[in-house]
Amino acid sequence: MSKKDKVIMNDDVLRLSRDVRCVAPEGELGIISTSDALEKAYNAGLDLVVVAANAKPPVTKIMDYGKYKYQQEKKQKEARKKQAKIDVKEIKFTSKIDQHDVDYKVKHALEFLSKGKHVKFRIFLRGREIPTPQAGFEVINRVWDMVKDYADRDANPKLEGNHINMLVYPKKKN
């Protein structure tokens, strides 16, 4: 457990301060002694949890901490379920690729796009192609002309090191 996750509760509150501002399930009790607040929590069968330790006096709440923590974890799990996962498929080319091979790979890219996946086209430059990447840009522009009716570009193709990258994603349906 990290220092950030550490929760001050029950007997640890006694070391924090002599008086606390206490909030009970039925409403605010006001500023009372820490031992009185702890006694009220124990009598109710609940925990005394510090909500704001830096306040003067510290703010505490009488609650069922186990239940509270469970509900927080449940909310986080639901939020993760609703989160969209972006699947990126990568298709690789060289700058000296034949047109038939480009057609074949673009056909696969269109299948990925129809399934809602993003596609990253990557052209590898080797040897003498690196200082003159025009042939690679020609290939990637041919690929873009073939997929532009089905996809939108994230950005123009970029030269990054010894390869040219272009990320496309499916067009939004109206």
C-alpha atoms as an extended CHARMM CRD file, in Angstrom:
* protein
*
       174  EXT
         1         1  MET       CA              0.0000000000        0.0000000000        0.0000000000  PROA      1               0.0000000000
         2         2  SER       CA              1.4380000000        3.3650000000       -0.9730000000  PROA      2               0.0000000000
         3         3  LYS       CA              1.5590000000        6.3750000000        1.3260000000  PROA      3               0.0000000000
         4         4  LYS       CA             -1.1880000000        8.0170000000       -0.7500000000  PROA      4               0.0000000000
         5         5  ASP       CA             -3.5770000000        5.1000000000       -0.1230000000  PROA      5               0.0000000000
         6         6  LYS       CA             -3.0380000000        5.1740000000        3.6770000000  PROA      6               0.0000000000
         7         7  VAL       CA             -6.2760000000        5.9560000000        5.4690000000  PROA      7               0.0000000000
         8         8  ILE       CA             -6.3060000000        7.2920000000        9.0330000000  PROA      8               0.0000000000
         9         9  MET       CA             -9.1230000000        5.6120000000       10.9250000000  PROA      9               0.0000000000
        10        10  ASN       CA            -10.3180000000        4.4100000000       14.3410000000  PROA      10              0.0000000000
        11        11  ASP       CA             -7.5270000000        4.3860000000       16.9920000000  PROA      11              0.0000000000
        12        12  ASP       CA             -5.0600000000        6.2040000000       14.6860000000  PROA      12              0.0000000000
        13        13  VAL       CA             -7.2890000000        9.3050000000       14.8630000000  PROA      13              0.0000000000
        14        14  LEU       CA             -6.4050000000        9.6970000000       18.5600000000  PROA      14              0.0000000000
        15        15  ARG       CA             -2.7750000000       10.4240000000       17.6020000000  PROA      15              0.0000000000
        16        16  LEU       CA             -3.8350000000       13.0220000000       15.0270000000  PROA      16              0.0000000000
        17        17  SER       CA             -5.6820000000       15.5480000000       17.1790000000  PROA      17              0.0000000000
        18        18  ARG       CA             -7.4970000000       16.0480000000       20.4830000000  PROA      18              0.0000000000
        19        19  ASP       CA            -10.6340000000       17.5040000000       18.8730000000  PROA      19              0.0000000000
        20        20  VAL       CA            -12.2250000000       16.7000000000       15.4940000000  PROA      20              0.0000000000
        21        21  ARG       CA            -15.1300000000       17.9600000000       13.4090000000  PROA      21              0.0000000000
        22        22  CYS       CA            -17.3170000000       14.8760000000       13.1940000000  PROA      22              0.0000000000
        23        23  VAL       CA            -19.9150000000       13.9950000000       10.5580000000  PROA      23              0.0000000000
        24        24  ALA       CA            -22.2450000000       11.1100000000       11.3920000000  PROA      24              0.0000000000
        25        25  PRO       CA            -24.6310000000        9.2780000000        9.0180000000  PROA      25              0.0000000000
        26        26  GLU       CA            -27.5570000000       11.2980000000       10.4230000000  PROA      26              0.0000000000
        27        27  GLY       CA            -25.7690000000       14.6660000000       10.0650000000  PROA      27              0.0000000000
        28        28  GLU       CA            -22.9370000000       16.8150000000       11.4150000000  PROA      28              0.0000000000
        29        29  LEU       CA            -22.1820000000       16.5080000000       15.1200000000  PROA      29              0.0000000000
        30        30  GLY       CA            -19.8460000000       19.5210000000       15.1960000000  PROA      30              0.0000000000
        31        31  ILE       CA            -16.5060000000       19.8090000000       16.9390000000  PROA      31              0.0000000000
        32        32  ILE       CA            -16.1850000000       17.1310000000       19.6230000000  PROA      32              0.0000000000
        33        33  SER       CA            -13.3250000000       15.3620000000       21.3560000000  PROA      33              0.0000000000
        34        34  THR       CA            -11.6890000000       12.5600000000       19.4100000000  PROA      34              0.0000000000
        35        35  SER       CA            -12.4480000000       10.0120000000       22.1140000000  PROA      35              0.0000000000
        36        36  ASP       CA            -16.1840000000       10.9380000000       22.0310000000  PROA      36              0.0000000000
        37        37  ALA       CA            -16.2600000000       10.6070000000       18.2490000000  PROA      37              0.0000000000
        38        38  LEU       CA            -14.5150000000        7.2470000000       18.4280000000  PROA      38              0.0000000000
        39        39  GLU       CA            -16.9540000000        6.0680000000       21.1010000000  PROA      39              0.0000000000
        40        40  LYS       CA            -19.9620000000        7.0950000000       18.9460000000  PROA      40              0.0000000000
        41        41  ALA       CA            -18.4740000000        5.1810000000       15.9810000000  PROA      41              0.0000000000
        42        42  TYR       CA            -17.8970000000        2.0270000000       18.0580000000  PROA      42              0.0000000000
        43        43  ASN       CA            -21.4050000000        2.2080000000       19.5440000000  PROA      43              0.0000000000
        44        44  ALA       CA            -22.8720000000        2.3980000000       16.0430000000  PROA      44              0.0000000000
        45        45  GLY       CA            -20.6740000000       -0.5070000000       14.8920000000  PROA      45              0.0000000000
        46        46  LEU       CA            -18.9530000000        1.7240000000       12.3130000000  PROA      46              0.0000000000
        47        47  ASP       CA            -15.5090000000        3.2210000000       11.6790000000  PROA      47              0.0000000000
        48        48  LEU       CA            -14.2270000000        6.7410000000       12.3740000000  PROA      48              0.0000000000
        49        49  VAL       CA            -12.4250000000        7.8000000000        9.1880000000  PROA      49              0.0000000000
        50        50  VAL       CA            -10.4260000000       11.0150000000        8.6480000000  PROA      50              0.0000000000
        51        51  VAL       CA            -11.7340000000       12.7890000000        5.5550000000  PROA      51              0.0000000000
        52        52  ALA       CA             -9.5990000000       15.9720000000        5.7010000000  PROA      52              0.0000000000
        53        53  ALA       CA             -6.4910000000       15.6220000000        7.8790000000  PROA      53              0.0000000000
        54        54  ASN       CA             -5.1140000000       19.0970000000        7.0410000000  PROA      54              0.0000000000
        55        55  ALA       CA             -8.2090000000       20.9720000000        8.2420000000  PROA      55              0.0000000000
        56        56  LYS       CA             -8.2050000000       22.6800000000       11.6450000000  PROA      56              0.0000000000
        57        57  PRO       CA             -9.6170000000       20.6660000000       13.4310000000  PROA      57              0.0000000000
        58        58  PRO       CA             -9.4240000000       17.5140000000       11.2310000000  PROA      58              0.0000000000
        59        59  VAL       CA            -12.7060000000       16.4180000000        9.6400000000  PROA      59              0.0000000000
        60        60  THR       CA            -13.8170000000       12.8510000000       10.3850000000  PROA      60              0.0000000000
        61        61  LYS       CA            -16.7700000000       10.8020000000        9.2520000000  PROA      61              0.0000000000
        62        62  ILE       CA            -18.5200000000        7.8810000000       10.9160000000  PROA      62              0.0000000000
        63        63  MET       CA            -19.0790000000        5.2560000000        8.2180000000  PROA      63              0.0000000000
        64        64  ASP       CA            -18.7160000000        1.6020000000        7.2920000000  PROA      64              0.0000000000
        65        65  TYR       CA            -15.2890000000        1.8820000000        5.6590000000  PROA      65              0.0000000000
        66        66  GLY       CA            -15.3080000000       -1.6370000000        4.1760000000  PROA      66              0.0000000000
        67        67  LYS       CA            -18.6100000000       -0.9620000000        2.4200000000  PROA      67              0.0000000000
        68        68  TYR       CA            -17.3930000000        2.4550000000        1.2160000000  PROA      68              0.0000000000
        69        69  LYS       CA            -14.1870000000        0.9910000000       -0.2230000000  PROA      69              0.0000000000
        70        70  TYR       CA            -16.1400000000       -1.8060000000       -1.9490000000  PROA      70              0.0000000000
        71        71  GLN       CA            -18.4860000000        0.7270000000       -3.5950000000  PROA      71              0.0000000000
        72        72  GLN       CA            -15.5280000000        2.8360000000       -4.7920000000  PROA      72              0.0000000000
        73        73  GLU       CA            -13.8650000000       -0.2220000000       -6.3740000000  PROA      73              0.0000000000
        74        74  LYS       CA            -17.1590000000       -1.1890000000       -8.0010000000  PROA      74              0.0000000000
        75        75  LYS       CA            -17.5020000000        2.3170000000       -9.5400000000  PROA      75              0.0000000000
        76        76  GLN       CA            -13.9380000000        2.1630000000      -10.8860000000  PROA      76              0.0000000000
        77        77  LYS       CA            -14.5730000000       -1.2700000000      -12.3960000000  PROA      77              0.0000000000
        78        78  GLU       CA            -17.7180000000        0.0060000000      -14.1600000000  PROA      78              0.0000000000
        79        79  ALA       CA            -15.8060000000        3.0110000000      -15.4950000000  PROA      79              0.0000000000
        80        80  ARG       CA            -13.1160000000        0.6990000000      -16.9210000000  PROA      80              0.0000000000
        81        81  LYS       CA            -15.7760000000       -1.4490000000      -18.5990000000  PROA      81              0.0000000000
        82        82  LYS       CA            -17.2620000000        1.5540000000      -20.3770000000  PROA      82              0.0000000000
        83        83  GLN       CA            -13.8520000000        2.7680000000      -21.5430000000  PROA      83              0.0000000000
        84        84  ALA       CA            -13.3120000000        2.3580000000      -25.2760000000  PROA      84              0.0000000000
        85        85  LYS       CA            -10.3300000000        0.2270000000      -26.2550000000  PROA      85              0.0000000000
        86        86  ILE       CA             -8.6170000000        1.3170000000      -29.4430000000  PROA      86              0.0000000000
        87        87  ASP       CA             -7.1330000000       -1.5800000000      -31.3490000000  PROA      87              0.0000000000
        88        88  VAL       CA             -4.3300000000       -0.5550000000      -33.7340000000  PROA      88              0.0000000000
        89        89  LYS       CA             -3.2490000000       -2.9280000000      -36.4960000000  PROA      89              0.0000000000
        90        90  GLU       CA              0.0670000000       -2.3210000000      -38.2080000000  PROA      90              0.0000000000
        91        91  ILE       CA              0.7170000000       -2.9780000000      -41.8930000000  PROA      91              0.0000000000
        92        92  LYS       CA              4.3030000000       -2.8490000000      -43.1230000000  PROA      92              0.0000000000
        93        93  PHE       CA              5.6360000000       -1.9950000000      -46.5560000000  PROA      93              0.0000000000
        94        94  THR       CA              8.9570000000       -1.3300000000      -48.2020000000  PROA      94              0.0000000000
        95        95  SER       CA              9.4900000000        1.4950000000      -50.6680000000  PROA      95              0.0000000000
        96        96  LYS       CA             10.0770000000       -0.9950000000      -53.5200000000  PROA      96              0.0000000000
        97        97  ILE       CA              6.8090000000       -2.8950000000      -53.1160000000  PROA      97              0.0000000000
        98        98  ASP       CA              4.8800000000       -4.0830000000      -56.1830000000  PROA      98              0.0000000000
        99        99  GLN       CA              1.3740000000       -2.7010000000      -56.8540000000  PROA      99              0.0000000000
       100       100  HSD       CA             -0.2570000000       -6.1280000000      -56.4790000000  PROA      100             0.0000000000
       101       101  ASP       CA              1.2700000000       -6.4760000000      -52.9980000000  PROA      101             0.0000000000
       102       102  VAL       CA              0.0280000000       -2.9920000000      -52.0800000000  PROA      102             0.0000000000
       103       103  ASP       CA             -3.4900000000       -3.9650000000      -53.2200000000  PROA      103             0.0000000000
       104       104  TYR       CA             -3.3760000000       -7.1480000000      -51.1440000000  PROA      104             0.0000000000
       105       105  LYS       CA             -2.2450000000       -5.3370000000      -47.9770000000  PROA      105             0.0000000000
       106       106  VAL       CA             -4.7340000000       -2.5060000000      -48.4630000000  PROA      106             0.0000000000
       107       107  LYS       CA             -7.5020000000       -5.1220000000      -48.7560000000  PROA      107             0.0000000000
       108       108  HSD       CA             -6.5400000000       -6.3450000000      -45.2720000000  PROA      108             0.0000000000
       109       109  ALA       CA             -6.4300000000       -2.7670000000      -43.9940000000  PROA      109             0.0000000000
       110       110  LEU       CA             -9.9720000000       -2.1880000000      -45.2820000000  PROA      110             0.0000000000
       111       111  GLU       CA            -11.1290000000       -5.2970000000      -43.4090000000  PROA      111             0.0000000000
       112       112  PHE       CA             -9.6040000000       -3.9270000000      -40.1970000000  PROA      112             0.0000000000
       113       113  LEU       CA            -11.2050000000       -0.5230000000      -40.7830000000  PROA      113             0.0000000000
       114       114  SER       CA            -14.6130000000       -2.1250000000      -41.3710000000  PROA      114             0.0000000000
       115       115  LYS       CA            -14.2720000000       -3.7990000000      -37.9460000000  PROA      115             0.0000000000
       116       116  GLY       CA            -13.6330000000       -0.3740000000      -36.3630000000  PROA      116             0.0000000000
       117       117  LYS       CA             -9.9010000000       -0.8080000000      -35.8100000000  PROA      117             0.0000000000
       118       118  HSD       CA             -7.2490000000        1.8230000000      -36.4020000000  PROA      118             0.0000000000
       119       119  VAL       CA             -4.5450000000        0.9810000000      -38.9350000000  PROA      119             0.0000000000
       120       120  LYS       CA             -0.9450000000        2.1430000000      -38.8550000000  PROA      120             0.0000000000
       121       121  PHE       CA              0.8350000000        2.0100000000      -42.2010000000  PROA      121             0.0000000000
       122       122  ARG       CA              4.5970000000        1.7920000000      -41.8660000000  PROA      122             0.0000000000
       123       123  ILE       CA              7.1340000000        1.9750000000      -44.6900000000  PROA      123             0.0000000000
       124       124  PHE       CA             10.6260000000        0.7690000000      -43.8630000000  PROA      124             0.0000000000
       125       125  LEU       CA             13.5360000000        2.5300000000      -45.5400000000  PROA      125             0.0000000000
       126       126  ARG       CA             16.7980000000        0.6270000000      -45.9110000000  PROA      126             0.0000000000
       127       127  GLY       CA             20.3000000000        1.6700000000      -46.8690000000  PROA      127             0.0000000000
       128       128  ARG       CA             20.3230000000        4.3100000000      -49.6140000000  PROA      128             0.0000000000
       129       129  GLU       CA             16.5640000000        4.8910000000      -49.2390000000  PROA      129             0.0000000000
       130       130  ILE       CA             17.0090000000        6.6320000000      -45.8670000000  PROA      130             0.0000000000
       131       131  PRO       CA             18.5560000000        9.9160000000      -47.1330000000  PROA      131             0.0000000000
       132       132  THR       CA             16.0580000000       10.0480000000      -50.0420000000  PROA      132             0.0000000000
       133       133  PRO       CA             12.6600000000        8.9100000000      -48.7350000000  PROA      133             0.0000000000
       134       134  GLN       CA             10.6450000000       10.1750000000      -51.7510000000  PROA      134             0.0000000000
       135       135  ALA       CA              9.9040000000        6.6170000000      -52.9630000000  PROA      135             0.0000000000
       136       136  GLY       CA              8.4980000000        5.7480000000      -49.5440000000  PROA      136             0.0000000000
       137       137  PHE       CA              6.2650000000        8.8270000000      -49.5460000000  PROA      137             0.0000000000
       138       138  GLU       CA              5.0250000000        7.8760000000      -53.0360000000  PROA      138             0.0000000000
       139       139  VAL       CA              4.0050000000        4.4230000000      -51.7470000000  PROA      139             0.0000000000
       140       140  ILE       CA              2.2530000000        5.8240000000      -48.6980000000  PROA      140             0.0000000000
       141       141  ASN       CA              0.4070000000        8.3920000000      -50.8420000000  PROA      141             0.0000000000
       142       142  ARG       CA             -0.7570000000        5.5470000000      -53.1610000000  PROA      142             0.0000000000
       143       143  VAL       CA             -2.0100000000        3.6900000000      -50.0880000000  PROA      143             0.0000000000
       144       144  TRP       CA             -3.8080000000        6.8120000000      -48.8410000000  PROA      144             0.0000000000
       145       145  ASP       CA             -5.5380000000        7.2540000000      -52.2180000000  PROA      145             0.0000000000
       146       146  MET       CA             -6.8600000000        3.6800000000      -51.8840000000  PROA      146             0.0000000000
       147       147  VAL       CA             -8.2010000000        4.0210000000      -48.3120000000  PROA      147             0.0000000000
       148       148  LYS       CA             -9.3070000000        7.6700000000      -48.1200000000  PROA      148             0.0000000000
       149       149  ASP       CA            -12.9400000000        6.8110000000      -48.9300000000  PROA      149             0.0000000000
       150       150  TYR       CA            -13.0920000000        4.5010000000      -45.8890000000  PROA      150             0.0000000000
       151       151  ALA       CA            -10.7870000000        6.2190000000      -43.3920000000  PROA      151             0.0000000000
       152       152  ASP       CA             -9.6090000000        9.5280000000      -41.9950000000  PROA      152             0.0000000000
       153       153  ARG       CA             -5.9600000000       10.3600000000      -41.3700000000  PROA      153             0.0000000000
       154       154  ASP       CA             -4.6960000000       11.1870000000      -37.9120000000  PROA      154             0.0000000000
       155       155  ALA       CA             -1.9830000000       13.3660000000      -39.4860000000  PROA      155             0.0000000000
       156       156  ASN       CA              0.0590000000       13.5740000000      -42.6600000000  PROA      156             0.0000000000
       157       157  PRO       CA              2.6680000000       10.8100000000      -43.1150000000  PROA      157             0.0000000000
       158       158  LYS       CA              5.7930000000       11.4610000000      -41.0470000000  PROA      158             0.0000000000
       159       159  LEU       CA              9.3820000000       10.3670000000      -41.4790000000  PROA      159             0.0000000000
       160       160  GLU       CA             10.5440000000        8.9430000000      -38.1340000000  PROA      160             0.0000000000
       161       161  GLY       CA             14.0360000000        7.5310000000      -38.1980000000  PROA      161             0.0000000000
       162       162  ASN       CA             14.2260000000        4.8690000000      -40.9000000000  PROA      162             0.0000000000
       163       163  HSD       CA             10.4790000000        4.5190000000      -41.4810000000  PROA      163             0.0000000000
       164       164  ILE       CA              7.4790000000        6.5610000000      -42.5880000000  PROA      164             0.0000000000
       165       165  ASN       CA              4.3070000000        6.2690000000      -40.5030000000  PROA      165             0.0000000000
       166       166  MET       CA              0.6800000000        7.1150000000      -41.1850000000  PROA      166             0.0000000000
       167       167  LEU       CA             -2.1860000000        6.3390000000      -38.7870000000  PROA      167             0.0000000000
       168       168  VAL       CA             -5.7440000000        6.0770000000      -40.1440000000  PROA      168             0.0000000000
       169       169  TYR       CA             -9.0170000000        5.3910000000      -38.3920000000  PROA      169             0.0000000000
       170       170  PRO       CA            -12.4860000000        4.4800000000      -39.6760000000  PROA      170             0.0000000000
       171       171  LYS       CA            -14.6930000000        7.2920000000      -40.9400000000  PROA      171             0.0000000000
       172       172  LYS       CA            -17.4820000000        8.2930000000      -38.5910000000  PROA      172             0.0000000000
       173       173  LYS       CA            -20.9080000000        7.0880000000      -39.6910000000  PROA      173             0.0000000000
       174       174  ASN       CA            -23.5230000000        9.8310000000      -40.0310000000  PROA      174             0.0000000000
